[in-house]
Amino acid sequence: MNLPLAGLKDERSKIKVKDTILGGKEIIIIGGPCAVESKEQMRSAAKAVQEAGGKILRGGIYKPRTSPYNFQGLGEEGIAYLADAAEEYGLLSVTEVMDEQGLEAVKERIDIVQIGARNMQNFQLLKKLGTVKKPVILKRGLSATIEEWLYAAEYILAGGNKQVILCERGIRTFETSTRNTLDLSAVSLAKKLSHLPVIVDPSHAAGRIDLIPSLAKAAIAVGADGLLVEMHPNPAEAMCDGAQSLTPAQFRELLKELQVIGHGVNRELYLPLEDTGIEPLRKRINLIDRDIVQLLADRMKLVRRIGKHKNPEHIRDGKREAEILQKLESWATEVNCPAELLQQIYPLIFDCSIRLQLKGKRSREAEYVI
């Protein structure tokens, strides 16, 4: 696959929207109903997303439905319902657009624009998106190859908009037990072939709520940067996709389970702390402190091994230390950690590392003399 230069980059892209970064260490969860139905529904959905730990509220304003007789969305009336609810609960907002007219209608109030599977190769719309300063979630088409998906992203990138997020949502196969077949290999391959963040929509892949948790966990395990999950305050009354929409309680429980999976692949999912009193919080701090001590021990083991390869006259590498601090400050910004804390701690870590390496050198020299 020979992609143009627009899709090639040495480092992975991190797309920052206000205080949220897609493509960083944090797993970003997008939640909300398939369609915006009312002001009250969106306020309830936003509250549920925020309380569970989601960062972005989704809701369809224009709905491209297979049947012309199904609910087609509220149109422009729904923009305020989605945007107001997201703003009230401190969330970002995302909705799908199908044409340039819809893009013009939403771009002032909606934070992220979504291109659905049916519009993945709407090239005129993709070209237009290349000219706007708005992040774009580009869903893979129903029968699109990975190459076609990445070339669709190229239309946006080549137009000057570098804020593209790829979304795997399942492809059409011969299987009828699920709505679509989730292609998790596409997540790994898309991240290998491009620098763009990749998220997964397990809801449209499964088409049924009992499979969503398993697919969501698998997506995080293979490296997805986030998830787009359908959640409705009352799925039984949803005007579309109720059968694949989690309840707020199911959504909240899923995020707790995903946090464990995230830790296993060195990713973070920051959930709201439950204020259940001082002792439970102290127990959590104790667990974190234990992890910190273990990580420091692992770091010092590596430091000793590196010391074996260093010239005794050049044990200290000031340039390397400066590079580490610079990276740490960047990571600290991503996870909202005070940079001054790292600036105080890491010089001590560097000093300890040097002492261990010097001690190792002297021990080996003594053995050689003997």
N, C-alpha and C positions, 0 to 999 in steps of 0.2 A: 504494500500500500504506500503510494507516494503522495503524501499530503503537501499542499503548498506551505509556504513559510508562515502564513498566518496561524497555522495550528502547531507550529514547532516552537519550543521554548525550553531552556535548560532547567528552569525551576517550575514547580507546580504553581498554578495560579491560585491566589487567595482572594476571594471576592468579598469586600467589606461593604456592608449595607448598614449604615448607622453604626451601632455597636456590635453587630453580628458579623462573623467571618465564616464564609462557606469555603471549605477546602483546607481549613486549618486542623488542629488537633481535636477541636470540639466537634462532636456529632450534632448536626442541626436537625431538629425535628419540626416539620411543617404539618399542621393538623387543622382540621375543620371540615365542614360539610361539602358534599359534591356541589351543591348549588346554594346560592344565597336566596333565602325564601322570605325573610322578614327581618326587621330591626331587632326584635326580641330574640329570634333564633340566633343571630350573629353575636349578640351580646353574651348569650349563654355559651355559645361555642368558644368565643374569645376567652371568657372566664375559665372554661375547662382547659383550654390549651395552655394558658398562662399558669394555672395552678399545677398542672402536670409537669411543666418544665419545657414546653415547646417554645420556639422563638418566632415562628411565622404562622399567621392565620391564613388559611386558604378558603376560597369560596368562589364558585362559578357564577359569573354574571351573565355571560353569553354561553349557552350550552349547545355544542354541536351534537345532536342526538341522532342515532341511527334511524329512528322513526320520526316523521314530521309531526306525529300526533302526541309525542311525549313533551314534557315541560321543557321549554327552550330557554329558561332563565328570565330574570326580571329586566335585563338590559341595564340601561343607565340608572334606573331607579335603585339598583342594588349596589352601585359604586359607593354611595355614602354609607349604606348599612355596613359594608365590609370595612371601609376605611375608618369610619368612626369607632367601630368596635375594636379594631386593632389598636388604634391610638389610645383608647380608653384604658386598655390593659397592657400597654407598653410592648406591643407586638409589631412585627413587620407584616405587610399584607401581600398576597399574591393572587392573581386571577388570570384566567385564560383569555386571549384575544384571538379572533378569527380573521380579522381584516384590518386594513389601515384605519377605517372609521372607528372601530372599537379601540384600537391603540390610542388614537387621539383622545378618545373619551376618558380613558383610564390613566393616562400617563402622568397627570398632575397630582393624583391622589394615591395611586397604588405604587408600592415600593418595588415589586418584582413582577415582570410580565411572563406569563407561561404560554408556550406554543404547544398545543396538543398533538397527539399522535397523528390525527387526520390532517394536520396542517404542517407536518414536518418538512414537506417539500413544496410548500407554498412560497416559491422563491421570491416573488415580488414582496411579500410580507417580510421575509427574512432579510431582504436587502434594505427595506425600510427600517427594520430593527437595528441594522448596522449603523444607522445614523442617529439613533437616540441614545441618550446617556441613562440607560435603565438596564439593570440586570435582567437576563432572560433565562428561564428554565426551558430547555428544548427537549421535549419528550421524543423517544424513539418511535418511529412509525410502526404500524401493526405488522408489516411484513418487510421492514427495512433491514438491510444488512448493516453491520457496524460501519462499513466504509461509507455507505449512503448517509448514515446518521452523522458521521464526522464531517462529511462534505457539506451537509446542511448547516452544521455549526460554522463551517468556513465562510458561508455567505454572510453571516453576522460579523464574524471576526474580520473578514476582509473589508467590510464596510466601515470599520473603525471602532466598533463596540467590542471590547475585549472581555466583557462581563457575561460570559456564557456558562451555564450550569447544565450538564447533560443529565437526563433522567431516563433510566431504564424502567419500563412499566409493563413488560411482558410482550411477547410477540404471538402472532397467530400460528398455530400448528394444527396437527390432526387431532390433538387431545381435546376432549369435550368435558372432562370432569372439572376443569377450572375455566375461568373466563378467558384467560390467556396463559401462556407458559413463560414464567419468569426466567430470563436468561442471565443468570448470575455470572457466567463467564464473560458477559459483555462488560460488566463493571470492571473487572481486572484488566481486560483487554483495552477498553477505552482509556483507562488511566495509564496504560503502558504506551498507547499510541498517541495520546495527547496530554497536554498539561492541565486540562480543564477539570474542575470538580465534578464528581459523579454522584448523583443521589438515586434512590430507588423508590418506586411507588408499588408497595406490595398489595395495596387494596385493589387496583385495577388488574393486577396479575392474577390474584386469587379469585376475586368476585364473590368471596364468602369469608365471613369473619373468623371462622375456626382455623383458617390457614394463615391469616395475616401475621400472628405473632411468630410463627416458625420462619416464614419468609423474611420478616423484618430482621430477626436475629441472624439469619444466614447472610443477609445483605451487609450487615455491619461486619460480620466475620470476614467477608471477602474484600472489605475495604471501602464500602460506600461512605461518602462524606456526610450523608444525611438521609432522611426518609420523608416521604410525602404520604401521610396516612389520613384516610377519610374517617372522620369522627363527627357524629351528629348528636345534639342534645337529646333527641328522641328518634332513633333510627326507624321505629315502627311507623312514624308519621312523615318520614322524609319523602320529598317529592321526586327524588331520583337516587338510585344507588343505596337505598336503605339496607339492602341485604349484605353489603360489603362495608358498612359503616360501624365503627366501634362506638360503644357508649362512652361517656366521659370516664366512668369508673374503669372500663376495660382499657381505655387509652392511657390512663394514669398508671395502671398496673403494668402495661406493656413497657412504658418508659423506665420503670424501675428494673425490669428484667433486662432491658437493653443496656442499662448502665453497667451491669455485670459483664455482659458480652464485650462492651467497649473497653473495659479495663483489661480484658484478655488479649486485645489487639493493640494495646497502648493508645487508646483513644478515650476521650472524656465526654460524658453526658452530664451536664450540670443540672441537677434537679433542685427544686426549692427545698430548703431545710425545714423539716417539721419541728416547730417549737413545742416540744413535749417536755420541757423542763431541763434543768442544767445537767443532771446526771447522764441522760441518754446522749446529750451533745458532747459531754466530756468523754464518753466511751468512744464516740466516733473520732474525736481528736486523738485518743490513745491509739486507735487503729492506724490513723494517718501517720502519727509520729513513728510507729513501728515500721511502717512502709518506708518512711524517709530514712530511718537508720539503716534498713536493709539496702536501700538504693545507694546510700553513701558508702556502705561496706563494699558493695559491688563495684562502685566507682574506684575505690582505693585499690582493689585487686587489679583492675585494669591499669591504674597508674603505675603500680609496681612492675607490671609486665612491660609497659612502655619504657620505664626506666632502664630496662636491660638493653634497649636499643639506642639509648642516648649517649652522646659524647659527654664524659664527666665535666668537661669545661663549659658545656652548654646545656646544663640541666634545666635552667629557667628559660622559658621562651615567652618574653613579654608580648610579642606579636600575637601568639596563639591565645594568651590569656585575654587580650583585648578583643580578639575575635569572638571568644566564648561569651564574654560579657555583653557584647553587641547583640549576639543571637539571643541571649537570655532576656535582654530588655525587650526584644521584639516578641518573644514568646510570652513574656509577662504581660504585655499589652493585650495579647489575644485572650488571655485567661483572667484578666483583671487582677493581676498580682502586683503589689507595690514594687516598683523597680528598685527603690532605695533599699528594700530588704535584701534583694539579691546583691546589690553593690556592697553591702556590709558583710554578707555571709561568704561570698565567693572568694574574696582575698584570703580569708582564713582557710578555705578549702585548698586554694592554690598553695599557700604556705605549707600546709600539712602534706600535700602531695609532693612538694619538693623535698621535704625532710625525709619522707619515706623512700623516695628515689635515691637520695644521697646515702641513706642508711643501707639500702640494698647494694649500692656500688661499693661501699666500704666493706660490707660483709663478703662480697665476692672477691674483692682484692685481698682480704685476709686469708680466704680459703686458698687463693692462688699462691700467696707467699708460703703458706704451710706446705 
